[in-house]
Amino acid sequence: MTISPHEAYSESFGEEAARTKATLRGGYQNANHDAAGALPQKLMKRPRGPPPAKILAASTTPRTRILPPIRAASPNTPVASSNMTLEEKQQRQLHSFLRNFLAMGESGRFQQVIDLRQHGIDTGITVTDATLQEVVLTVPNLRGLNLSGCSHITDAGLWAVARHCQTQLDTIYLAQCEKVTELGLRLLAHNCRLVLVDLSDCPQLNDAALQTLAAGCWMIETFIMKRCRGVSDAGIVKIAQCCKDLRHLDVSECSRLGEYGDKALLEIGKCCPKLRVLDLFGCQHVHDPGVRAVAKGCPLLTTLRLTGCRDVSSSAIRALAQQCTQLEVLSLAGCIKTTNSDLELLATNCPQLTWLDISGSPNIDARGVRALAQNCTSLTYLSLAGCQRVGDTALSELTSAGAGGLAKSLGELSLADCPRITENGVDALTAVCSNLITLNLTNCKQVGRRFLQRLITKLEFVQWATSFFGFEPLPNAAELCRQRDLRLLQLQSAIKIQAAMRGCLARGGLWQAKLKFVERKILPKIQARIRGFLVRKRIATDKKYQLEDRAAWLIGRAYRDLQLRRMLKHAKRIRQIREHEDEAALIFQKNFRDFDVSYEAFASGRSASSSARKWFEMAHEKVNDDGSSSLTTRSSKSRILGKKWVELVDRETQNTYYYNEVTGESRWSLSPRSARDTSDTEDQISLALFTQVKQLRESPVPYSSRDQHMSWLEAAITEKDWVKADAIVQQIFIREQSQVVTERKAREEEERLSASSSNGIIQATSDLTPSTWIEYRDESSGAMYYYNQETGETSWSQPSIAASQWQEMQDSNGTTYYYNPVTGETTWSKPDS
């Protein structure tokens, strides 16, 4: 049979409950119901054995049991074999073997936890070391042994267990094994890794035995040591220091614990943070410091029994309430210093309490009971035995509207030795608490037997109690309660289904009326709201489109304004450039007209040509800011003809000219005088002159009098008049260059006018191209005359500009102005000519 730590703890509760019932049967038979001995004043000096009856009457334990109660027979007490035959003995042994050794099922394997205590009871055979050795040899993979009550087991049997089971064994029960000493525990600690150890009722063990066990078994989680008079704080301190994973500690009725201070409890609070169950029943010397240390160091505590600890006061209880908020089972029986304030704090911070014993507390009254009723709604067991100030007022707090949860969950209540309890309070209590199946009314003088008989008859699942004055549940009360709850659930379900069906039938006629009302009143409103929503949505969409159109128009206007400003700026820049070009052309013409060079100087081709070319270069440098010029006076291809003159090639017309490095003069041909300076012969000069004439014939520049000039040049060459030929060549080159400049300006003006007309800024009012006059110098006299390229006319005086040569223009603002394409002049007023 497998026995878990929880089962062992429940078994201990069962033993104490049986002992409590036995004492109650003998303690309340007298008729005078003496309640003076109900308080545990004599607990300090009680002898070894069961405690006094009136002390245990004030501390009733939970009635839930997992293991069956211990039988009266002892495994060490052999049954009289004279009354049994051999066949009966064999049957009992077979029954015990099947029950205690074989596992359930068809596998035929042995159990891993064997209960030799039950085997001795079933067979009537005394369990000895030989029996134990036979068992461990047959089943070496044992994990647990129950040797409780086997008083013939010695250290030799434990040696066999330690040798054969070794590390697999983790659970052992040695309660009431009086022959087991420190040596046996040393063998177990050296070879086995024990997790659960029960050493209850072993008076021969002392602190040294516990120190030996703790040194080797540091994995112990459950340690039970009830009624061991030889154990003091030193042994428990060693257990707490070594066993850090300790979860369950039972040292109830160890009278020497705390005898010289709460050293053991202080060490438990420091070293055992995983502790969940602590039983200090009957430990008379426990004081507040030890309890506060446990509360601080063990926050996971769920079960705590302080029964009979008279020195525990409110400070310890408050520490428990504030730090151990997971408490479910709490026994403060005999803690006479408990007050209503302690109960209020405990109920507020520990709402998970299911089992509470505060019997023997003279300071508790209706106020404390009200706090429990309002906060501890899961409480199933409550003991108020010996609370002299508890009366019908406290019971009314339990049955009040605010205690609905507690009234439904409360199942057991002890009101023993409460003289203020009356029949009216008990009647009201049982009427509200439907699950109350155990009620102890011992020594309640105002509650009579006849009233209790009527109450038991009225209640369903209770009967007269056998061990106290009151009632207890029927043997099958749990099943009856389950059936009752099922019937109530079915009844409530049927009522709800019927109500739903009746409501559906009743609502059938109202449905049509509601539908008509909706169609007549509500539907038009919904339609109107939907139409309004759609209209608002369409308006919002139209407004959005309008805003987008407006934004696009504004962006377009801003863009057009930007483009217009850019075009105006560009036109202004072009106008400034044209004005600069016109000024440069006028300067060039003026300087060219002001040259008054004699015929000899013109014939020699020195001063006039050099000065004209310099002024020509200056004018073009002013027109072209970037340094480019339509007339190039330098070339990459050059040839040195003498010490002074250098032959160069013009880049634009590809004609040859000559440059004097000393004077800076440039000529299209060299005169005989220049030839003499360069030490050239006449044949060489004529050859150069013929080369220039050939170049003029191969790349002529078309102008009106070019053929006449060419004929004059050929006649001069025939007559070998080199001075005249040189002058004619210079004249031809000058006119060609003038023609090139005129054509370039005409092309630029046409491009400007076409670009202005396409941009819509300037609009010409006349498409007529004016006639062009060119100024020349006469070869014979040196005087200036004017030649018209289109009509072929010549004039000694400067011709006036015809009115048709002025063009009417308009700027971007529509203002009219006048422009002369010949001179490049502009004016806002209309010219007279």
C-alpha positions in Angstrom: 0.0 0.0 0.0 1.4 3.4 -1.0 1.4 6.0 1.7 2.1 9.6 0.7 3.2 12.3 3.1 -0.3 13.8 2.9 -1.8 10.5 3.9 0.5 10.2 6.8 -0.5 13.7 8.0 -4.2 12.8 7.6 -3.6 9.7 9.6 -2.2 11.7 12.4 -5.2 13.9 12.3 -7.4 10.7 12.4 -5.5 9.5 15.5 -6.0 12.8 17.3 -9.7 12.9 16.3 -10.2 9.4 17.7 -8.4 10.4 20.9 -10.5 13.5 21.1 -13.7 11.5 20.8 -12.6 9.1 23.5 -11.9 11.9 25.9 -15.1 13.7 25.1 -17.1 10.5 25.9 -15.5 10.4 29.3 -15.3 14.1 30.0 -19.0 15.1 29.5 -20.9 12.3 31.2 -21.3 14.2 34.5 -24.5 16.1 34.8 -23.2 19.4 36.1 -21.3 20.1 32.8 -18.2 21.5 34.5 -16.6 23.9 32.0 -13.9 25.1 34.3 -11.4 22.6 32.9 -12.1 23.4 29.2 -9.2 25.8 29.0 -5.8 24.1 28.6 -4.2 25.5 31.8 -2.8 22.0 32.7 -1.0 21.6 29.4 2.3 22.9 30.8 2.7 19.9 33.2 0.8 17.0 31.6 2.5 13.6 31.7 3.6 11.5 28.7 0.6 10.0 26.9 -2.7 11.3 25.7 -3.5 14.9 26.7 -6.3 15.7 29.1 -9.8 15.2 27.7 -10.9 18.8 28.4 -7.9 20.2 26.5 -8.6 18.1 23.4 -12.3 19.0 23.6 -11.3 22.5 22.7 -9.3 21.5 19.6 -11.2 19.4 17.1 -9.3 18.4 14.0 -10.5 18.0 10.4 -12.6 14.9 9.9 -11.4 14.2 6.4 -9.3 11.0 6.3 -7.5 9.5 3.3 -6.3 6.2 5.0 -8.6 4.0 7.0 -8.4 4.3 10.8 -5.7 2.3 12.6 -7.1 -1.0 13.9 -7.0 -1.8 17.6 -4.7 -4.8 17.0 -0.9 -4.2 17.0 1.5 -5.9 14.7 3.6 -6.9 17.7 0.7 -8.6 19.5 0.4 -12.1 18.1 -3.0 -13.5 17.6 -3.7 -16.7 19.6 -2.7 -19.4 17.2 -4.5 -22.1 19.2 -7.8 -20.8 17.8 -6.7 -20.9 14.2 -6.0 -23.9 12.1 -3.2 -24.2 9.6 -5.5 -23.6 6.7 -6.8 -20.4 8.3 -3.2 -19.2 8.9 -2.4 -19.9 5.2 -5.5 -18.0 4.0 -4.6 -15.0 6.1 -1.0 -15.0 4.9 -2.2 -15.3 1.3 -4.7 -12.5 1.8 -2.0 -10.2 3.3 0.4 -11.1 0.5 -2.1 -10.2 -2.2 -3.1 -7.0 -0.4 0.2 -5.7 0.9 2.8 -7.0 -1.6 1.4 -7.4 -5.1 0.6 -4.5 -7.3 -2.9 -4.0 -8.8 -3.4 -5.3 -12.3 -2.3 -8.3 -14.2 1.4 -7.6 -14.3 2.2 -9.7 -11.2 4.8 -7.3 -10.0 5.5 -6.3 -6.4 4.5 -2.9 -5.0 7.2 -0.3 -4.6 5.9 0.8 -1.2 5.2 -2.1 1.2 3.3 -1.7 4.5 4.7 -4.3 6.9 2.6 -2.8 9.7 -0.6 -3.8 7.9 1.0 -7.2 7.0 1.6 -7.9 10.7 -2.0 -7.0 11.6 -3.5 -9.1 8.8 -1.4 -12.2 9.4 -1.0 -11.9 13.2 2.8 -12.5 12.8 5.3 -10.4 14.6 7.5 -8.4 12.2 11.2 -8.8 13.0 14.5 -8.1 11.4 14.4 -11.5 9.6 11.0 -10.6 8.1 12.4 -7.2 6.9 15.6 -8.8 5.5 13.5 -11.3 3.5 11.4 -8.6 2.1 14.3 -6.4 0.9 16.0 -9.4 -0.6 12.9 -10.3 -2.5 12.0 -6.8 -3.6 15.3 -4.8 -3.8 13.7 -2.0 -5.8 11.7 -0.7 -2.9 10.9 3.0 -2.7 9.0 3.0 0.5 8.6 1.0 3.8 6.0 1.4 6.5 7.4 0.0 9.8 5.2 2.0 12.1 4.5 0.0 15.3 7.0 -2.7 14.6 8.8 -2.6 17.9 11.0 -5.6 17.2 12.8 -3.9 14.3 16.4 -3.0 15.3 19.4 -1.4 13.7 20.2 -4.8 12.0 17.0 -4.6 10.0 17.8 -1.1 9.0 21.3 -2.2 7.9 19.7 -4.8 5.6 17.4 -2.1 4.1 20.3 0.3 3.6 22.5 -2.4 2.0 19.9 -3.8 -0.5 17.7 -0.8 -1.3 20.3 1.9 -1.3 19.5 5.1 -3.2 16.1 4.0 -4.4 14.5 4.1 -1.0 13.1 7.6 -0.3 10.2 7.0 2.2 10.4 5.2 5.5 8.0 5.2 8.5 9.6 4.3 11.8 7.0 5.4 14.3 7.0 3.5 17.6 10.2 1.6 16.7 11.7 1.8 20.1 14.8 -0.3 19.3 16.0 1.9 16.5 19.0 4.0 17.6 21.4 6.5 16.1 23.4 3.8 14.4 20.4 2.6 12.3 19.7 6.2 11.2 23.4 6.6 10.3 23.2 3.6 8.0 20.1 4.9 6.3 21.7 8.4 5.9 24.8 7.0 4.4 23.2 4.8 1.7 19.7 6.1 1.1 18.3 9.4 -0.2 15.3 9.8 2.0 12.6 12.4 1.2 10.0 11.4 3.9 10.9 10.3 7.4 8.5 9.5 10.2 10.2 9.1 13.7 7.1 9.6 15.9 7.0 8.1 19.4 10.7 7.2 19.5 11.7 8.4 22.9 15.2 6.8 22.6 16.2 9.3 19.8 18.0 12.5 20.7 19.6 15.5 19.1 22.6 13.5 18.0 20.5 11.1 16.0 18.8 14.0 14.2 22.2 15.6 13.4 23.4 12.3 12.0 20.3 11.9 9.8 20.4 15.5 8.6 24.1 15.2 7.6 23.4 12.5 5.1 19.8 13.1 4.1 19.8 16.7 3.1 16.9 16.1 0.5 14.3 15.5 3.2 11.0 17.3 2.4 8.7 15.7 5.0 9.9 15.2 8.5 7.4 13.9 11.2 8.6 13.6 14.8 5.7 13.5 17.2 6.0 13.0 20.9 9.8 12.7 21.0 10.8 13.8 24.4 14.5 13.5 23.8 14.6 16.0 21.0 15.3 19.7 21.7 16.0 22.8 19.6 19.5 21.6 18.7 18.3 18.6 16.6 15.6 20.6 14.9 18.1 23.4 14.1 20.4 20.9 12.4 17.4 19.5 10.3 16.5 23.1 9.2 20.0 24.0 8.3 20.7 20.9 6.2 17.3 20.3 4.6 16.7 23.4 2.6 13.8 21.9 0.7 11.8 21.1 3.8 8.0 21.4 3.1 6.3 19.5 5.9 7.5 19.6 9.6 5.5 18.0 12.4 7.0 18.3 15.9 3.8 18.2 17.9 4.0 17.4 21.6 7.8 17.7 21.6 7.9 19.2 25.1 11.5 20.3 25.0 11.1 22.4 21.8 11.7 26.1 22.7 12.7 25.3 26.2 15.6 27.7 26.1 14.4 30.1 23.5 12.9 29.9 20.0 16.2 28.8 18.3 14.5 26.1 16.3 11.8 28.4 14.9 14.2 31.2 14.2 16.4 28.8 12.1 13.3 27.4 10.4 12.3 30.9 9.3 15.9 31.6 8.1 16.6 28.3 6.2 13.3 26.8 5.1 11.5 29.2 2.7 9.6 26.4 1.0 7.9 25.2 4.2 4.1 24.7 3.8 3.0 22.7 6.8 4.1 23.3 10.4 2.6 21.5 13.3 3.5 22.9 16.8 0.6 21.2 18.7 1.4 21.1 22.4 4.7 23.0 22.2 4.2 25.0 25.3 7.4 27.1 25.1 6.8 28.7 21.7 6.8 32.5 22.0 6.2 35.4 19.6 9.7 35.8 18.2 9.7 32.3 16.8 6.3 32.7 15.3 7.2 36.0 13.7 10.4 34.5 12.3 8.4 31.7 10.7 5.9 34.2 9.3 8.7 36.2 7.7 10.8 33.4 6.3 8.0 31.0 5.2 5.5 33.0 3.1 4.2 29.9 1.4 2.8 28.5 4.6 -0.6 26.9 4.2 -1.1 24.9 7.4 -0.1 26.0 10.9 -1.2 24.5 14.2 -0.4 26.5 17.4 -2.7 24.5 19.7 -1.8 25.0 23.3 0.7 27.8 22.7 -0.5 30.0 25.5 2.3 32.6 25.1 1.5 33.5 21.5 0.0 37.0 21.5 -1.5 39.5 19.0 1.9 40.5 17.5 2.6 37.0 16.3 -0.9 36.6 14.9 -0.7 39.9 13.1 2.7 38.9 11.5 1.1 35.7 10.3 -1.9 37.6 8.8 0.3 40.1 7.0 3.0 37.8 5.6 1.4 34.3 5.3 -1.5 35.3 3.1 -1.9 31.7 1.6 -3.0 30.1 4.9 -5.8 27.6 4.5 -5.6 25.6 7.8 -5.0 27.5 11.1 -5.3 26.3 14.7 -5.1 28.9 17.5 -6.8 26.7 20.1 -5.7 27.7 23.6 -4.1 31.0 22.4 -5.9 33.0 25.1 -4.4 36.3 24.0 -6.2 36.3 20.6 -8.5 39.4 20.1 -11.2 40.6 17.7 -8.7 42.9 15.9 -6.4 39.9 15.2 -9.4 38.0 13.7 -10.3 41.1 11.5 -6.8 41.4 10.2 -6.5 37.6 9.7 -9.9 37.5 7.8 -9.0 40.4 5.6 -5.5 39.2 4.5 -6.2 35.4 4.5 -9.5 35.0 2.6 -8.5 31.4 1.5 -9.0 30.0 5.0 -11.0 26.8 5.0 -10.3 25.4 8.5 -10.0 27.6 11.6 -9.9 26.7 15.3 -10.0 29.6 17.8 -11.4 27.6 20.7 -10.5 28.7 24.2 -10.2 32.4 23.3 -12.1 34.4 26.0 -11.8 37.8 24.1 -13.6 36.7 20.9 -17.2 38.0 20.5 -19.6 38.9 17.7 -17.2 41.5 16.2 -14.6 38.9 15.3 -17.2 36.5 14.0 -18.6 39.2 11.7 -15.1 39.7 10.2 -14.9 36.0 9.5 -18.4 35.9 8.0 -17.7 38.8 5.6 -14.3 37.8 4.3 -13.7 34.1 4.7 -16.4 32.8 2.4 -14.6 29.5 1.8 -14.6 28.4 5.5 -15.8 24.9 5.9 -14.8 24.2 9.6 -15.0 26.7 12.5 -14.5 26.0 16.1 -15.6 28.5 18.7 -15.5 26.1 21.7 -14.9 27.7 25.0 -15.4 31.3 23.7 -17.5 32.5 26.6 -18.6 35.8 24.9 -20.0 34.1 21.8 -23.8 34.1 21.8 -26.9 34.4 19.5 -25.5 37.8 18.3 -22.5 36.1 16.8 -24.7 33.4 15.2 -26.8 36.2 13.6 -23.6 37.6 12.1 -23.0 34.2 10.5 -26.6 34.2 9.0 -26.7 37.8 7.9 -27.1 38.8 4.3 -23.4 39.8 4.0 -22.3 36.3 4.9 -24.0 34.5 2.1 -20.9 32.8 0.9 -20.0 31.5 4.4 -23.5 30.3 5.1 -23.4 28.1 2.0 -19.9 26.7 2.6 -19.9 26.1 6.4 -20.1 22.4 7.1 -18.8 21.9 10.6 -19.3 24.2 13.6 -18.2 23.7 17.3 -20.0 25.8 19.9 -19.0 23.6 23.0 -18.9 25.5 26.3 -20.6 28.6 24.9 -23.2 29.3 27.6 -24.8 32.2 25.8 -26.0 30.1 22.8 -29.8 29.6 22.9 -32.3 27.5 20.9 -33.4 30.5 18.8 -29.9 31.2 17.6 -29.3 27.5 16.7 -32.7 27.4 14.9 -31.9 30.5 12.8 -28.4 29.1 12.1 -29.6 25.8 10.7 -32.3 27.5 8.6 -29.6 29.5 6.7 -26.6 27.2 6.6 -28.0 24.5 4.4 -24.7 22.5 4.2 -24.2 22.4 8.0 -24.0 18.7 8.9 -21.9 18.7 12.1 -22.8 20.9 15.1 -21.2 20.5 18.6 -23.4 22.0 21.4 -21.7 20.3 24.4 -22.2 22.2 27.6 -24.6 24.7 26.0 -27.0 24.9 28.9 -29.8 26.8 27.1 -30.1 24.2 24.4 -32.3 21.2 25.4 -32.4 17.6 24.2 -36.0 17.9 22.9 -35.2 20.9 20.8 -32.2 19.1 19.3 -34.4 16.0 18.6 -36.9 18.2 16.7 -34.0 19.9 14.8 -32.4 16.6 13.8 -35.8 15.3 12.6 -36.3 18.4 10.5 -32.8 18.2 8.9 -32.2 15.7 6.1 -28.7 14.4 6.3 -27.8 14.4 10.1 -28.2 12.1 13.1 -27.5 12.2 16.8 -23.7 12.5 17.5 -22.2 9.5 19.3 -19.2 11.4 20.9 -20.7 14.8 21.8 -24.0 16.6 22.3 -25.2 17.6 18.9 -25.6 16.1 15.5 -23.2 14.6 12.9 -23.7 13.5 9.3 -25.2 10.3 8.2 -22.8 7.7 6.8 -23.9 8.5 3.2 -24.4 12.2 3.8 -22.0 13.2 1.0 -24.0 11.1 -1.6 -27.3 12.4 -0.3 -26.0 16.0 -0.6 -24.9 15.4 -4.1 -28.3 14.0 -5.1 -30.0 17.0 -3.4 -27.9 19.5 -5.3 -28.6 17.6 -8.5 -32.4 17.7 -7.9 -32.2 21.4 -7.1 -30.2 22.0 -10.3 -32.7 20.1 -12.4 -35.6 22.0 -10.8 -34.0 25.3 -11.5 -33.3 24.3 -15.1 -36.9 23.2 -15.6 -38.2 26.5 -14.2 -35.9 28.5 -16.5 -37.0 26.4 -19.5 -40.7 26.9 -18.7 -40.2 30.6 -18.1 -38.5 30.9 -21.5 -41.3 29.0 -23.3 -44.0 31.0 -21.6 -42.2 34.2 -22.4 -41.8 33.1 -26.1 -45.5 32.4 -26.3 -46.4 35.7 -24.6 -44.1 37.6 -26.9 -45.6 36.0 -30.0 -48.6 38.4 -30.2 -46.4 41.4 -29.3 -44.0 40.8 -32.1 -46.3 41.9 -34.8 -47.3 45.0 -32.9 -43.6 45.9 -32.3 -42.9 45.2 -36.0 -45.6 47.6 -37.1 -44.4 50.2 -34.6 -40.9 49.9 -36.0 -42.2 50.3 -39.6 -44.3 53.3 -38.7 -42.1 55.2 -36.3 -38.6 54.0 -36.3 -37.9 53.0 -39.9 -38.7 56.5 -41.4 -36.3 58.1 -38.9 -33.6 55.6 -39.9 -34.2 56.2 -43.6 -34.1 60.0 -43.0 -30.8 59.7 -41.2 -29.3 57.5 -43.9 -30.4 59.9 -46.6 -29.0 62.8 -44.7 -25.8 61.0 -44.2 -25.6 60.3 -48.0 -26.3 63.9 -48.9 -23.7 65.2 -46.4 -21.2 62.7 -47.8 -21.9 63.9 -51.4 -21.7 67.6 -50.4 -18.4 66.8 -48.6 -17.1 65.1 -51.8 -18.1 68.1 -54.0 -16.5 70.5 -51.6 -13.4 68.4 -51.7 -13.3 68.5 -55.5 -13.8 72.3 -55.5 -11.0 72.7 -53.0 -8.8 70.5 -55.2 -9.7 72.6 -58.3 -9.0 75.8 -56.5 -5.7 74.5 -55.3 -4.8 73.4 -58.8 -5.7 76.8 -60.2 -3.6 78.6 -57.6 -0.7 76.3 -58.2 -1.0 76.9 -62.0 -1.2 80.6 -61.6 1.8 80.6 -59.3 3.7 78.5 -61.8 2.7 80.8 -64.7 3.8 83.8 -62.8 7.1 82.2 -62.0 7.6 81.3 -65.7 6.6 84.9 -66.7 9.1 86.4 -64.2 11.8 84.1 -65.6 11.0 85.1 -69.2 10.9 88.8 -68.3 14.2 88.4 -66.6 15.6 86.6 -69.6 14.3 89.2 -72.0 15.7 92.0 -69.9 19.1 90.3 -69.9 18.9 89.9 -73.7 17.9 93.6 -74.1 20.9 94.6 -72.0 23.2 92.4 -74.1 21.8 93.9 -77.3 22.2 97.4 -75.9 25.8 96.6 -75.1 26.3 95.2 -78.6 24.7 98.3 -80.2 26.9 100.6 -78.1 30.0 98.6 -79.2 28.9 98.8 -82.8 28.4 102.5 -82.6 31.8 103.0 -80.9 33.3 100.9 -83.7 31.6 102.8 -86.4 32.5 106.2 -84.9 36.1 105.3 -84.5 36.3 103.8 -88.0 34.7 107.0 -89.4 37.0 109.3 -87.5 40.2 107.8 -89.0 41.6 110.5 -91.2 44.5 108.8 -92.7 46.3 110.1 -95.7 46.5 108.2 -99.0 50.1 107.4 -98.4 49.4 105.9 -95.0 46.4 104.0 -96.4 48.6 102.8 -99.3 51.3 101.7 -97.0 48.7 99.8 -94.9 50.4 100.5 -91.6 48.6 103.0 -89.4 45.0 102.9 -90.7 44.7 99.2 -90.9 46.4 98.6 -87.5 44.3 101.2 -85.8 41.1 100.0 -87.4 41.8 96.4 -86.4 42.6 97.5 -82.8 39.3 99.4 -82.6 37.5 96.5 -84.2 39.0 94.1 -81.6 38.1 96.4 -78.7 34.5 96.6 -79.9 34.1 92.9 -80.2 35.6 92.2 -76.9 33.0 94.5 -75.3 30.2 92.7 -77.3 31.3 89.2 -76.4 31.8 88.9 -72.6 33.0 85.4 -72.8 36.0 86.4 -74.9 34.8 84.9 -78.2 35.1 87.2 -81.3 33.8 86.9 -84.8 37.0 88.5 -86.1 40.1 86.5 -85.1 43.3 88.3 -85.2 45.4 85.4 -84.0 45.8 81.8 -85.1 47.6 78.7 -84.0 49.1 78.4 -87.5 51.8 81.0 -88.1 54.9 81.6 -90.2 57.7 84.1 -89.6 58.4 86.2 -92.7 61.0 88.5 -91.3 62.3 90.2 -88.3 59.1 92.2 -87.9 56.2 90.7 -89.8 54.5 87.3 -89.0 52.1 85.5 -91.4 48.9 84.3 -89.6 45.6 82.6 -90.7 42.2 84.0 -89.7 40.1 81.2 -88.0 36.7 82.4 -89.2 37.4 83.2 -92.9 40.6 81.1 -93.2 42.3 84.1 -95.0 46.0 84.9 -94.5 47.0 88.2 -92.8 50.3 89.7 -91.5 51.2 91.0 -88.0 54.1 93.2 -87.0 55.5 92.1 -83.7 57.3 95.4 -83.1 54.5 97.9 -83.8 51.5 95.6 -83.2 50.2 96.4 -86.7 48.2 93.8 -88.8 47.7 93.8 -92.6 46.0 91.6 -95.1 48.9 92.1 -97.5 52.4 93.5 -97.5 53.3 96.7 -99.5 56.5 97.0 -101.4 57.8 99.2 -98.6 57.1 96.5 -96.1 58.7 94.0 -98.5 61.8 96.1 -98.4 61.8 96.0 -94.6 61.7 92.2 -94.7 64.4 92.1 -97.4 62.0 90.3 -99.8 62.3 90.8 -103.5 59.6 92.1 -105.7 58.9 88.6 -107.1 58.4 87.3 -103.6 55.9 90.2 -102.8 54.0 89.5 -106.0 53.9 85.8 -105.2 52.4 86.6 -101.8 50.0 88.9 -103.4 49.0 86.3 -105.9 48.5 83.8 -103.1 46.1 86.2 -101.4 44.2 86.8 -104.6 43.9 83.1 -105.1 42.5 82.7 -101.5 40.0 85.5 -102.2 38.8 83.8 -105.4 38.4 80.4 -103.8 36.4 81.6 -100.8 34.6 84.8 -101.8 32.3 86.6 -99.4 29.2 87.8 -101.5 28.7 91.6 -101.4 27.5 93.9 -104.2 30.8 95.5 -105.5 33.0 92.6 -105.1 33.3 91.8 -108.8 34.3 95.4 -109.6 37.0 95.3 -106.8 38.3 92.0 -108.2 38.6 93.5 -111.7 40.4 96.5 -110.3 42.8 94.1 -108.5 43.5 92.1 -111.6 44.2 95.3 -113.6 46.6 96.5 -110.9 48.4 93.2 -110.9 48.7 93.3 -114.6 50.2 96.8 -114.4 52.4 95.7 -111.5 51.1 98.6 -109.5 51.7 96.8 -106.2 50.7 99.8 -104.0 47.3 100.0 -105.6 46.9 96.2 -105.6 47.8 96.1 -101.9 45.2 98.9 -101.2 42.5 97.0 -103.2 43.3 93.8 -101.3 43.0 95.6 -98.0 39.7 97.2 -99.2 38.3 93.7 -100.2 39.2 92.2 -96.9 37.7 95.0 -94.9 34.4 94.8 -96.9 34.3 91.0 -96.5 34.8 91.4 -92.7 32.1 94.0 -92.6 29.8 91.7 -94.6 30.5 88.9 -92.2 29.7 91.1 -89.2 26.5 92.4 -90.9 25.3 88.9 -91.7 26.0 87.7 -88.2 24.1 90.6 -86.6 21.2 90.0 -89.0 21.0 86.3 -88.1 21.2 87.1 -84.4 18.4 89.8 -84.8 16.2 87.3 -86.7 16.7 84.7 -84.0 15.9 87.2 -81.3 12.8 88.4 -83.0 11.6 84.8 -83.7 12.3 83.7 -80.1 10.5 86.8 -78.8 7.5 86.3 -81.1 7.2 82.6 -80.0 7.2 83.5 -76.3 4.5 86.1 -76.7 6.6 88.9 -75.2 7.4 91.2 -78.2 5.3 91.4 -81.3 6.7 93.2 -84.4 4.2 95.4 -86.3 6.3 95.4 -89.5 7.8 92.5 -91.4 9.8 94.7 -93.9 13.6 94.3 -93.8 15.2 97.8 -94.0 18.0 98.5 -96.5 21.6 98.5 -95.2 24.2 101.2 -95.7 27.9 100.5 -95.3 30.6 103.1 -94.9 33.7 102.9 -97.2 36.9 105.0 -97.8 37.6 106.1 -101.4 40.9 104.7 -102.6 42.0 107.8 -104.6 40.9 110.6 -102.4 40.7 108.9 -99.0 37.2 110.4 -98.4 34.4 108.3 -96.9 31.4 107.2 -98.9 28.3 105.0 -98.3 27.2 102.0 -100.2 23.7 100.2 -100.1 24.1 96.5 -100.4 20.5 95.9 -101.5 20.0 98.7 -104.0 23.7 99.3 -105.1 23.4 103.0 -104.4 26.4 105.1 -103.3 26.4 108.4 -101.5 29.2 110.8 -100.2 26.8 112.1 -97.4 25.5 110.0 -94.6 21.9 108.9 -95.6 19.1 109.4 -93.2 17.2 106.4 -91.8 13.9 105.9 -93.6 10.8 105.8 -91.5 10.1 102.3 -92.8 13.3 101.2 -91.1 11.8 101.9 -87.6 9.8 99.0 -86.3 6.9 99.3 -83.8 7.3 96.8 -80.9 5.3 95.9 -77.8 6.8 94.7 -74.5 5.1 92.1 -72.1 2.9 94.8 -70.5 1.6 95.9 -73.9 3.5 99.2 -74.0 4.6 100.3 -77.5 8.2 101.2 -78.3 10.3 101.6 -81.5 13.4 99.7 -82.6 15.8 100.5 -85.5 17.5 97.2 -86.7 20.2 99.2 -88.6 21.5 101.2 -85.8 20.1 99.1 -82.9 18.5 102.2 -81.4 15.2 102.0 -79.3 12.9 104.8 -78.2 9.5 105.1 -76.5 8.4 108.1 -78.7 7.7 107.7 -82.4 10.6 109.0 -84.6 9.9 112.0 -87.0 11.7 110.6 -90.0 
